[in-house]
Amino acid sequence: MGGIFLYTDHSFEKGSELEMVLLLPAELTGGEKQWVCARGSVIRVEEAPNGGFGVAARLDGISAMPEIIS
């Protein structure tokens, strides 16, 4: 698990640093779902068919976060 690819309406420059809050499913955590803060940097940006952008990022670190009550 060294990276992530996501679609967004915002374009990013290659090399831009990102910080994302994600909810990982139990299948990826080996137990229960878990909120994490992921830090990384953009390695590729593509134009998406719907007019948005596809962003590939290398993940440099992931930290567990406390449960977020919605």
Buried (B, 14 or more C-beta within 10 A) or exposed (E): EEEBEEEEEEEBEEEBEBEBEBEBEEEEEEEEEBBBEBBBBBBEBEEEEEEBBBBBBEBEEBEEEEEEEE
